[in-house]
C-alpha cells in the first residue's frame, strides 16, 4: 500500500525580488519536473508554467523571507543571497544556495552572518562605500552546476 501524499518531494523557493538566476532556476526545475515558488513583494513576470507558482507577499519587512523560512524543510532548496534567511533555512534542514552557486551550510552560515554584520557595521560607520562585485557569467555557470548537483543529491537521499 503506497500513500503518494507522504512521498517526499523536492521544492524550490526563490527569494525573487533581486535574484539574478530566476531563468536558470526555471530551466533546471523544468528538466527535473520540480515545483518552483517565486516569492516576492512586487509583481514579477513569470513563465506561464503550471509548476511555477507566483507568491506575492505584502511589503512588510522580511515578509518574503518569513514566508520561505516557514516552509523550509528537508527536500526544500532555497535560492537566496540573504544570509539571515539562508541561516534560518539551513537550520530547518533545507538546502540554501546563493545565486553564485555557493551553498550555505551549518559550517559556513555562521561565518557568513558574522561577515555580513561586520560589513554592515563598517558601511554604517562610513568605512566602506562599495557594494558586492558584479554578477558574472562565471557566477551564473557555477550556480547552474551547483543547483543540478543539489537536485541529484536530494533525489538520491530522498529516494525519489
CNS distance restraints for C-alpha pairs under 8 A (distance, minus, plus):
assign (resid   3 and name CA) (resid   7 and name CA) 6.96 0.50 0.50
assign (resid   8 and name CA) (resid  75 and name CA) 7.07 0.50 0.50
assign (resid   8 and name CA) (resid 158 and name CA) 6.49 0.50 0.50
assign (resid   8 and name CA) (resid 160 and name CA) 7.25 0.50 0.50
assign (resid   9 and name CA) (resid  75 and name CA) 6.08 0.50 0.50
assign (resid   9 and name CA) (resid 158 and name CA) 7.90 0.50 0.50
assign (resid   9 and name CA) (resid 160 and name CA) 7.43 0.50 0.50
assign (resid  10 and name CA) (resid  34 and name CA) 6.52 0.50 0.50
assign (resid  10 and name CA) (resid  35 and name CA) 7.54 0.50 0.50
assign (resid  10 and name CA) (resid  75 and name CA) 4.68 0.50 0.50
assign (resid  10 and name CA) (resid  76 and name CA) 5.61 0.50 0.50
assign (resid  10 and name CA) (resid  77 and name CA) 7.34 0.50 0.50
assign (resid  10 and name CA) (resid 151 and name CA) 7.78 0.50 0.50
assign (resid  10 and name CA) (resid 154 and name CA) 7.39 0.50 0.50
assign (resid  10 and name CA) (resid 155 and name CA) 7.71 0.50 0.50
assign (resid  11 and name CA) (resid  34 and name CA) 6.25 0.50 0.50
assign (resid  11 and name CA) (resid  35 and name CA) 5.41 0.50 0.50
assign (resid  11 and name CA) (resid  36 and name CA) 6.19 0.50 0.50
assign (resid  11 and name CA) (resid  37 and name CA) 7.77 0.50 0.50
assign (resid  11 and name CA) (resid  75 and name CA) 6.44 0.50 0.50
assign (resid  11 and name CA) (resid  76 and name CA) 4.85 0.50 0.50
assign (resid  11 and name CA) (resid  77 and name CA) 6.15 0.50 0.50
assign (resid  12 and name CA) (resid  29 and name CA) 7.98 0.50 0.50
assign (resid  12 and name CA) (resid  34 and name CA) 7.32 0.50 0.50
assign (resid  12 and name CA) (resid  35 and name CA) 6.32 0.50 0.50
assign (resid  12 and name CA) (resid  36 and name CA) 4.74 0.50 0.50
assign (resid  12 and name CA) (resid  37 and name CA) 6.16 0.50 0.50
assign (resid  12 and name CA) (resid  76 and name CA) 5.83 0.50 0.50
assign (resid  12 and name CA) (resid  77 and name CA) 4.71 0.50 0.50
assign (resid  12 and name CA) (resid  78 and name CA) 5.89 0.50 0.50
assign (resid  12 and name CA) (resid  79 and name CA) 7.48 0.50 0.50
assign (resid  13 and name CA) (resid  36 and name CA) 5.92 0.50 0.50
assign (resid  13 and name CA) (resid  37 and name CA) 4.82 0.50 0.50
assign (resid  13 and name CA) (resid  38 and name CA) 6.17 0.50 0.50
assign (resid  13 and name CA) (resid  39 and name CA) 7.10 0.50 0.50
assign (resid  13 and name CA) (resid  68 and name CA) 6.66 0.50 0.50
assign (resid  13 and name CA) (resid  76 and name CA) 7.25 0.50 0.50
assign (resid  13 and name CA) (resid  77 and name CA) 6.13 0.50 0.50
assign (resid  13 and name CA) (resid  78 and name CA) 4.78 0.50 0.50
assign (resid  13 and name CA) (resid  79 and name CA) 6.22 0.50 0.50
assign (resid  14 and name CA) (resid  19 and name CA) 7.61 0.50 0.50
assign (resid  14 and name CA) (resid  22 and name CA) 7.52 0.50 0.50
assign (resid  14 and name CA) (resid  36 and name CA) 7.37 0.50 0.50
assign (resid  14 and name CA) (resid  37 and name CA) 6.15 0.50 0.50
assign (resid  14 and name CA) (resid  38 and name CA) 4.95 0.50 0.50
assign (resid  14 and name CA) (resid  39 and name CA) 5.91 0.50 0.50
assign (resid  14 and name CA) (resid  78 and name CA) 5.93 0.50 0.50
assign (resid  14 and name CA) (resid  79 and name CA) 4.83 0.50 0.50
assign (resid  14 and name CA) (resid  80 and name CA) 6.58 0.50 0.50
assign (resid  15 and name CA) (resid  19 and name CA) 6.60 0.50 0.50
assign (resid  15 and name CA) (resid  38 and name CA) 6.73 0.50 0.50
assign (resid  15 and name CA) (resid  39 and name CA) 5.48 0.50 0.50
assign (resid  15 and name CA) (resid  40 and name CA) 6.59 0.50 0.50
assign (resid  15 and name CA) (resid  64 and name CA) 6.93 0.50 0.50
assign (resid  15 and name CA) (resid  65 and name CA) 7.20 0.50 0.50
assign (resid  15 and name CA) (resid  68 and name CA) 7.72 0.50 0.50
assign (resid  15 and name CA) (resid  78 and name CA) 7.43 0.50 0.50
assign (resid  15 and name CA) (resid  79 and name CA) 6.02 0.50 0.50
assign (resid  15 and name CA) (resid  80 and name CA) 5.26 0.50 0.50
assign (resid  16 and name CA) (resid  22 and name CA) 7.28 0.50 0.50
assign (resid  16 and name CA) (resid  38 and name CA) 5.86 0.50 0.50
assign (resid  16 and name CA) (resid  39 and name CA) 5.53 0.50 0.50
assign (resid  16 and name CA) (resid  40 and name CA) 5.40 0.50 0.50
assign (resid  16 and name CA) (resid  80 and name CA) 7.83 0.50 0.50
assign (resid  17 and name CA) (resid  39 and name CA) 7.59 0.50 0.50
assign (resid  17 and name CA) (resid  40 and name CA) 5.27 0.50 0.50
assign (resid  17 and name CA) (resid  41 and name CA) 7.16 0.50 0.50
assign (resid  17 and name CA) (resid  42 and name CA) 7.27 0.50 0.50
assign (resid  19 and name CA) (resid  80 and name CA) 7.12 0.50 0.50
assign (resid  19 and name CA) (resid  81 and name CA) 7.76 0.50 0.50
assign (resid  19 and name CA) (resid  99 and name CA) 7.01 0.50 0.50
assign (resid  20 and name CA) (resid  99 and name CA) 6.80 0.50 0.50
assign (resid  20 and name CA) (resid 135 and name CA) 7.94 0.50 0.50
assign (resid  21 and name CA) (resid  25 and name CA) 6.31 0.50 0.50
assign (resid  21 and name CA) (resid  99 and name CA) 6.14 0.50 0.50
assign (resid  21 and name CA) (resid 140 and name CA) 6.93 0.50 0.50
assign (resid  21 and name CA) (resid 143 and name CA) 7.92 0.50 0.50
assign (resid  22 and name CA) (resid  26 and name CA) 6.32 0.50 0.50
assign (resid  23 and name CA) (resid  27 and name CA) 6.24 0.50 0.50
assign (resid  24 and name CA) (resid  28 and name CA) 6.25 0.50 0.50
assign (resid  24 and name CA) (resid 144 and name CA) 6.59 0.50 0.50
assign (resid  25 and name CA) (resid  29 and name CA) 5.89 0.50 0.50
assign (resid  25 and name CA) (resid 144 and name CA) 7.87 0.50 0.50
assign (resid  25 and name CA) (resid 147 and name CA) 7.93 0.50 0.50
assign (resid  26 and name CA) (resid  30 and name CA) 5.84 0.50 0.50
assign (resid  26 and name CA) (resid  36 and name CA) 7.53 0.50 0.50
assign (resid  26 and name CA) (resid  52 and name CA) 7.75 0.50 0.50
assign (resid  27 and name CA) (resid  31 and name CA) 6.41 0.50 0.50
assign (resid  28 and name CA) (resid  32 and name CA) 6.51 0.50 0.50
assign (resid  28 and name CA) (resid 144 and name CA) 7.61 0.50 0.50
assign (resid  28 and name CA) (resid 147 and name CA) 7.65 0.50 0.50
assign (resid  28 and name CA) (resid 148 and name CA) 6.95 0.50 0.50
assign (resid  29 and name CA) (resid  33 and name CA) 5.74 0.50 0.50
assign (resid  29 and name CA) (resid  34 and name CA) 4.91 0.50 0.50
assign (resid  29 and name CA) (resid  35 and name CA) 7.03 0.50 0.50
assign (resid  29 and name CA) (resid  36 and name CA) 7.16 0.50 0.50
assign (resid  30 and name CA) (resid  34 and name CA) 6.38 0.50 0.50
assign (resid  33 and name CA) (resid  51 and name CA) 7.72 0.50 0.50
assign (resid  34 and name CA) (resid  51 and name CA) 6.81 0.50 0.50
assign (resid  35 and name CA) (resid  51 and name CA) 4.71 0.50 0.50
assign (resid  35 and name CA) (resid  52 and name CA) 6.06 0.50 0.50
assign (resid  35 and name CA) (resid  53 and name CA) 7.64 0.50 0.50
assign (resid  36 and name CA) (resid  51 and name CA) 6.16 0.50 0.50
assign (resid  36 and name CA) (resid  52 and name CA) 4.83 0.50 0.50
assign (resid  36 and name CA) (resid  53 and name CA) 6.09 0.50 0.50
assign (resid  37 and name CA) (resid  52 and name CA) 6.10 0.50 0.50
assign (resid  37 and name CA) (resid  53 and name CA) 4.87 0.50 0.50
assign (resid  37 and name CA) (resid  54 and name CA) 6.06 0.50 0.50
assign (resid  37 and name CA) (resid  55 and name CA) 6.57 0.50 0.50
assign (resid  38 and name CA) (resid  52 and name CA) 7.21 0.50 0.50
assign (resid  38 and name CA) (resid  53 and name CA) 6.07 0.50 0.50
assign (resid  38 and name CA) (resid  54 and name CA) 5.02 0.50 0.50
assign (resid  38 and name CA) (resid  55 and name CA) 5.82 0.50 0.50
assign (resid  39 and name CA) (resid  54 and name CA) 6.35 0.50 0.50
assign (resid  39 and name CA) (resid  55 and name CA) 4.71 0.50 0.50
assign (resid  39 and name CA) (resid  56 and name CA) 5.96 0.50 0.50
assign (resid  39 and name CA) (resid  57 and name CA) 7.23 0.50 0.50
assign (resid  39 and name CA) (resid  64 and name CA) 5.98 0.50 0.50
assign (resid  39 and name CA) (resid  67 and name CA) 7.99 0.50 0.50
assign (resid  39 and name CA) (resid  68 and name CA) 7.58 0.50 0.50
assign (resid  40 and name CA) (resid  44 and name CA) 7.75 0.50 0.50
assign (resid  40 and name CA) (resid  55 and name CA) 6.45 0.50 0.50
assign (resid  40 and name CA) (resid  56 and name CA) 5.22 0.50 0.50
assign (resid  40 and name CA) (resid  57 and name CA) 6.14 0.50 0.50
assign (resid  40 and name CA) (resid  64 and name CA) 5.82 0.50 0.50
assign (resid  41 and name CA) (resid  56 and name CA) 5.23 0.50 0.50
assign (resid  41 and name CA) (resid  57 and name CA) 4.83 0.50 0.50
assign (resid  41 and name CA) (resid  58 and name CA) 5.55 0.50 0.50
assign (resid  41 and name CA) (resid  59 and name CA) 5.40 0.50 0.50
assign (resid  41 and name CA) (resid  63 and name CA) 7.61 0.50 0.50
assign (resid  41 and name CA) (resid  64 and name CA) 6.65 0.50 0.50
assign (resid  42 and name CA) (resid  56 and name CA) 6.48 0.50 0.50
assign (resid  42 and name CA) (resid  57 and name CA) 7.78 0.50 0.50
assign (resid  42 and name CA) (resid  59 and name CA) 7.91 0.50 0.50
assign (resid  43 and name CA) (resid  56 and name CA) 7.03 0.50 0.50
assign (resid  46 and name CA) (resid  52 and name CA) 7.71 0.50 0.50
assign (resid  46 and name CA) (resid  54 and name CA) 7.58 0.50 0.50
assign (resid  47 and name CA) (resid  52 and name CA) 7.36 0.50 0.50
assign (resid  48 and name CA) (resid  52 and name CA) 7.31 0.50 0.50
assign (resid  57 and name CA) (resid  63 and name CA) 6.15 0.50 0.50
assign (resid  57 and name CA) (resid  64 and name CA) 6.03 0.50 0.50
assign (resid  57 and name CA) (resid  67 and name CA) 7.85 0.50 0.50
assign (resid  58 and name CA) (resid  63 and name CA) 6.44 0.50 0.50
assign (resid  59 and name CA) (resid  63 and name CA) 6.67 0.50 0.50
assign (resid  62 and name CA) (resid  66 and name CA) 6.00 0.50 0.50
assign (resid  63 and name CA) (resid  67 and name CA) 6.17 0.50 0.50
assign (resid  64 and name CA) (resid  68 and name CA) 6.26 0.50 0.50
assign (resid  65 and name CA) (resid  69 and name CA) 5.97 0.50 0.50
assign (resid  65 and name CA) (resid  85 and name CA) 5.90 0.50 0.50
assign (resid  66 and name CA) (resid  70 and name CA) 6.03 0.50 0.50
assign (resid  67 and name CA) (resid  71 and name CA) 6.82 0.50 0.50
assign (resid  68 and name CA) (resid  72 and name CA) 6.17 0.50 0.50
assign (resid  68 and name CA) (resid  78 and name CA) 7.82 0.50 0.50
assign (resid  69 and name CA) (resid  85 and name CA) 6.83 0.50 0.50
assign (resid  69 and name CA) (resid  88 and name CA) 6.23 0.50 0.50
assign (resid  69 and name CA) (resid  89 and name CA) 5.64 0.50 0.50
assign (resid  69 and name CA) (resid  92 and name CA) 7.95 0.50 0.50
assign (resid  72 and name CA) (resid  76 and name CA) 5.81 0.50 0.50
assign (resid  72 and name CA) (resid  77 and name CA) 7.85 0.50 0.50
assign (resid  72 and name CA) (resid  78 and name CA) 7.60 0.50 0.50
assign (resid  72 and name CA) (resid  89 and name CA) 5.39 0.50 0.50
assign (resid  72 and name CA) (resid  92 and name CA) 5.94 0.50 0.50
assign (resid  72 and name CA) (resid  93 and name CA) 7.10 0.50 0.50
assign (resid  72 and name CA) (resid  94 and name CA) 5.48 0.50 0.50
assign (resid  73 and name CA) (resid  89 and name CA) 7.22 0.50 0.50
assign (resid  73 and name CA) (resid  92 and name CA) 5.19 0.50 0.50
assign (resid  73 and name CA) (resid  93 and name CA) 4.95 0.50 0.50
assign (resid  73 and name CA) (resid  94 and name CA) 4.76 0.50 0.50
assign (resid  74 and name CA) (resid  92 and name CA) 7.27 0.50 0.50
assign (resid  74 and name CA) (resid  93 and name CA) 4.72 0.50 0.50
assign (resid  74 and name CA) (resid  94 and name CA) 4.82 0.50 0.50
assign (resid  74 and name CA) (resid  95 and name CA) 7.60 0.50 0.50
assign (resid  75 and name CA) (resid  93 and name CA) 7.97 0.50 0.50
assign (resid  75 and name CA) (resid  94 and name CA) 6.27 0.50 0.50
assign (resid  75 and name CA) (resid  95 and name CA) 7.67 0.50 0.50
assign (resid  75 and name CA) (resid 154 and name CA) 6.64 0.50 0.50
assign (resid  75 and name CA) (resid 158 and name CA) 7.53 0.50 0.50
assign (resid  76 and name CA) (resid  94 and name CA) 4.96 0.50 0.50
assign (resid  76 and name CA) (resid  95 and name CA) 6.24 0.50 0.50
assign (resid  77 and name CA) (resid  94 and name CA) 5.88 0.50 0.50
assign (resid  77 and name CA) (resid  95 and name CA) 4.76 0.50 0.50
assign (resid  77 and name CA) (resid  96 and name CA) 5.80 0.50 0.50
assign (resid  77 and name CA) (resid  97 and name CA) 7.34 0.50 0.50
assign (resid  78 and name CA) (resid  86 and name CA) 7.49 0.50 0.50
assign (resid  78 and name CA) (resid  89 and name CA) 7.35 0.50 0.50
assign (resid  78 and name CA) (resid  94 and name CA) 7.06 0.50 0.50
assign (resid  78 and name CA) (resid  95 and name CA) 6.11 0.50 0.50
assign (resid  78 and name CA) (resid  96 and name CA) 4.65 0.50 0.50
assign (resid  78 and name CA) (resid  97 and name CA) 6.16 0.50 0.50
assign (resid  79 and name CA) (resid  96 and name CA) 5.96 0.50 0.50
assign (resid  79 and name CA) (resid  97 and name CA) 5.02 0.50 0.50
assign (resid  79 and name CA) (resid  98 and name CA) 5.85 0.50 0.50
assign (resid  79 and name CA) (resid  99 and name CA) 6.66 0.50 0.50
assign (resid  80 and name CA) (resid  85 and name CA) 7.51 0.50 0.50
assign (resid  80 and name CA) (resid  86 and name CA) 6.76 0.50 0.50
assign (resid  80 and name CA) (resid  96 and name CA) 7.01 0.50 0.50
assign (resid  80 and name CA) (resid  97 and name CA) 6.26 0.50 0.50
assign (resid  80 and name CA) (resid  98 and name CA) 5.17 0.50 0.50
assign (resid  80 and name CA) (resid  99 and name CA) 6.53 0.50 0.50
assign (resid  81 and name CA) (resid  86 and name CA) 7.66 0.50 0.50
assign (resid  81 and name CA) (resid  97 and name CA) 7.79 0.50 0.50
assign (resid  81 and name CA) (resid  98 and name CA) 4.99 0.50 0.50
assign (resid  81 and name CA) (resid  99 and name CA) 6.40 0.50 0.50
assign (resid  82 and name CA) (resid  86 and name CA) 6.18 0.50 0.50
assign (resid  83 and name CA) (resid  87 and name CA) 6.09 0.50 0.50
assign (resid  83 and name CA) (resid 109 and name CA) 7.19 0.50 0.50
assign (resid  83 and name CA) (resid 112 and name CA) 6.64 0.50 0.50
assign (resid  83 and name CA) (resid 113 and name CA) 6.06 0.50 0.50
assign (resid  83 and name CA) (resid 116 and name CA) 7.50 0.50 0.50
assign (resid  84 and name CA) (resid  88 and name CA) 6.37 0.50 0.50
assign (resid  84 and name CA) (resid 113 and name CA) 6.72 0.50 0.50
assign (resid  85 and name CA) (resid  89 and name CA) 6.24 0.50 0.50
assign (resid  86 and name CA) (resid  90 and name CA) 6.06 0.50 0.50
assign (resid  86 and name CA) (resid  96 and name CA) 5.54 0.50 0.50
assign (resid  86 and name CA) (resid  97 and name CA) 7.82 0.50 0.50
assign (resid  86 and name CA) (resid 104 and name CA) 6.59 0.50 0.50
assign (resid  86 and name CA) (resid 109 and name CA) 7.42 0.50 0.50
assign (resid  87 and name CA) (resid  91 and name CA) 6.21 0.50 0.50
assign (resid  87 and name CA) (resid 104 and name CA) 7.53 0.50 0.50
assign (resid  87 and name CA) (resid 106 and name CA) 7.92 0.50 0.50
assign (resid  87 and name CA) (resid 109 and name CA) 5.79 0.50 0.50
assign (resid  87 and name CA) (resid 110 and name CA) 7.73 0.50 0.50
assign (resid  87 and name CA) (resid 113 and name CA) 7.98 0.50 0.50
assign (resid  88 and name CA) (resid  92 and name CA) 6.41 0.50 0.50
assign (resid  89 and name CA) (resid  93 and name CA) 6.51 0.50 0.50
assign (resid  89 and name CA) (resid  94 and name CA) 5.33 0.50 0.50
assign (resid  89 and name CA) (resid  95 and name CA) 7.10 0.50 0.50
assign (resid  89 and name CA) (resid  96 and name CA) 6.59 0.50 0.50
assign (resid  90 and name CA) (resid  94 and name CA) 5.12 0.50 0.50
assign (resid  90 and name CA) (resid  95 and name CA) 6.03 0.50 0.50
assign (resid  90 and name CA) (resid  96 and name CA) 6.32 0.50 0.50
assign (resid  90 and name CA) (resid 104 and name CA) 7.19 0.50 0.50
assign (resid  90 and name CA) (resid 105 and name CA) 6.47 0.50 0.50
assign (resid  90 and name CA) (resid 106 and name CA) 6.65 0.50 0.50
assign (resid  91 and name CA) (resid 106 and name CA) 7.43 0.50 0.50
assign (resid  95 and name CA) (resid 103 and name CA) 7.47 0.50 0.50
assign (resid  95 and name CA) (resid 104 and name CA) 7.38 0.50 0.50
assign (resid  95 and name CA) (resid 105 and name CA) 7.83 0.50 0.50
assign (resid  95 and name CA) (resid 150 and name CA) 7.87 0.50 0.50
assign (resid  96 and name CA) (resid 103 and name CA) 5.90 0.50 0.50
assign (resid  96 and name CA) (resid 104 and name CA) 5.38 0.50 0.50
assign (resid  96 and name CA) (resid 105 and name CA) 7.57 0.50 0.50
assign (resid  97 and name CA) (resid 101 and name CA) 5.98 0.50 0.50
assign (resid  97 and name CA) (resid 102 and name CA) 5.78 0.50 0.50
assign (resid  97 and name CA) (resid 103 and name CA) 4.50 0.50 0.50
assign (resid  97 and name CA) (resid 104 and name CA) 6.01 0.50 0.50
assign (resid  97 and name CA) (resid 146 and name CA) 7.99 0.50 0.50
assign (resid  97 and name CA) (resid 147 and name CA) 7.65 0.50 0.50
assign (resid  98 and name CA) (resid 102 and name CA) 5.32 0.50 0.50
assign (resid  98 and name CA) (resid 103 and name CA) 6.26 0.50 0.50
assign (resid  98 and name CA) (resid 104 and name CA) 7.35 0.50 0.50
assign (resid  98 and name CA) (resid 143 and name CA) 7.68 0.50 0.50
assign (resid  99 and name CA) (resid 139 and name CA) 7.31 0.50 0.50
assign (resid  99 and name CA) (resid 140 and name CA) 7.26 0.50 0.50
assign (resid  99 and name CA) (resid 143 and name CA) 5.92 0.50 0.50
assign (resid 100 and name CA) (resid 135 and name CA) 7.75 0.50 0.50
assign (resid 100 and name CA) (resid 139 and name CA) 4.46 0.50 0.50
assign (resid 100 and name CA) (resid 140 and name CA) 6.17 0.50 0.50
assign (resid 100 and name CA) (resid 142 and name CA) 6.12 0.50 0.50
assign (resid 100 and name CA) (resid 143 and name CA) 5.12 0.50 0.50
assign (resid 101 and name CA) (resid 139 and name CA) 6.80 0.50 0.50
assign (resid 101 and name CA) (resid 140 and name CA) 7.60 0.50 0.50
assign (resid 101 and name CA) (resid 142 and name CA) 5.07 0.50 0.50
assign (resid 101 and name CA) (resid 143 and name CA) 3.59 0.50 0.50
assign (resid 101 and name CA) (resid 144 and name CA) 7.12 0.50 0.50
assign (resid 101 and name CA) (resid 145 and name CA) 7.44 0.50 0.50
assign (resid 101 and name CA) (resid 146 and name CA) 5.27 0.50 0.50
assign (resid 101 and name CA) (resid 147 and name CA) 7.14 0.50 0.50
assign (resid 102 and name CA) (resid 143 and name CA) 7.37 0.50 0.50
assign (resid 102 and name CA) (resid 146 and name CA) 7.39 0.50 0.50
assign (resid 103 and name CA) (resid 146 and name CA) 7.89 0.50 0.50
assign (resid 104 and name CA) (resid 108 and name CA) 5.88 0.50 0.50
assign (resid 104 and name CA) (resid 109 and name CA) 5.56 0.50 0.50
assign (resid 105 and name CA) (resid 109 and name CA) 5.69 0.50 0.50
assign (resid 106 and name CA) (resid 110 and name CA) 7.22 0.50 0.50
assign (resid 107 and name CA) (resid 111 and name CA) 7.68 0.50 0.50
assign (resid 108 and name CA) (resid 112 and name CA) 6.15 0.50 0.50
assign (resid 109 and name CA) (resid 113 and name CA) 6.04 0.50 0.50
assign (resid 110 and name CA) (resid 114 and name CA) 6.22 0.50 0.50
assign (resid 111 and name CA) (resid 115 and name CA) 6.05 0.50 0.50
assign (resid 112 and name CA) (resid 116 and name CA) 6.00 0.50 0.50
assign (resid 113 and name CA) (resid 117 and name CA) 6.13 0.50 0.50
assign (resid 114 and name CA) (resid 118 and name CA) 6.12 0.50 0.50
assign (resid 115 and name CA) (resid 119 and name CA) 6.09 0.50 0.50
assign (resid 116 and name CA) (resid 120 and name CA) 6.12 0.50 0.50
assign (resid 117 and name CA) (resid 121 and name CA) 6.19 0.50 0.50
assign (resid 118 and name CA) (resid 122 and name CA) 6.21 0.50 0.50
assign (resid 119 and name CA) (resid 123 and name CA) 6.09 0.50 0.50
assign (resid 119 and name CA) (resid 128 and name CA) 7.76 0.50 0.50
assign (resid 120 and name CA) (resid 124 and name CA) 6.13 0.50 0.50
assign (resid 121 and name CA) (resid 125 and name CA) 6.21 0.50 0.50
assign (resid 122 and name CA) (resid 126 and name CA) 6.28 0.50 0.50
assign (resid 122 and name CA) (resid 127 and name CA) 5.23 0.50 0.50
assign (resid 122 and name CA) (resid 128 and name CA) 5.94 0.50 0.50
assign (resid 123 and name CA) (resid 127 and name CA) 5.63 0.50 0.50
assign (resid 123 and name CA) (resid 128 and name CA) 4.82 0.50 0.50
assign (resid 123 and name CA) (resid 129 and name CA) 6.29 0.50 0.50
assign (resid 135 and name CA) (resid 139 and name CA) 6.34 0.50 0.50
assign (resid 135 and name CA) (resid 140 and name CA) 7.73 0.50 0.50
assign (resid 136 and name CA) (resid 140 and name CA) 6.48 0.50 0.50
assign (resid 137 and name CA) (resid 141 and name CA) 6.17 0.50 0.50
assign (resid 138 and name CA) (resid 142 and name CA) 6.11 0.50 0.50
assign (resid 139 and name CA) (resid 143 and name CA) 6.12 0.50 0.50
assign (resid 140 and name CA) (resid 144 and name CA) 6.35 0.50 0.50
assign (resid 141 and name CA) (resid 145 and name CA) 6.39 0.50 0.50
assign (resid 142 and name CA) (resid 146 and name CA) 6.10 0.50 0.50
assign (resid 143 and name CA) (resid 147 and name CA) 6.01 0.50 0.50
assign (resid 144 and name CA) (resid 148 and name CA) 6.21 0.50 0.50
assign (resid 145 and name CA) (resid 149 and name CA) 6.21 0.50 0.50
assign (resid 146 and name CA) (resid 150 and name CA) 6.15 0.50 0.50
assign (resid 147 and name CA) (resid 151 and name CA) 6.23 0.50 0.50
assign (resid 148 and name CA) (resid 152 and name CA) 6.26 0.50 0.50
assign (resid 149 and name CA) (resid 153 and name CA) 6.11 0.50 0.50
assign (resid 150 and name CA) (resid 154 and name CA) 6.09 0.50 0.50
assign (resid 151 and name CA) (resid 155 and name CA) 6.03 0.50 0.50
assign (resid 152 and name CA) (resid 156 and name CA) 6.28 0.50 0.50
assign (resid 153 and name CA) (resid 157 and name CA) 6.05 0.50 0.50
assign (resid 154 and name CA) (resid 158 and name CA) 5.74 0.50 0.50
assign (resid 154 and name CA) (resid 159 and name CA) 7.93 0.50 0.50
assign (resid 155 and name CA) (resid 159 and name CA) 5.64 0.50 0.50
assign (resid 155 and name CA) (resid 160 and name CA) 4.90 0.50 0.50
assign (resid 156 and name CA) (resid 160 and name CA) 6.56 0.50 0.50
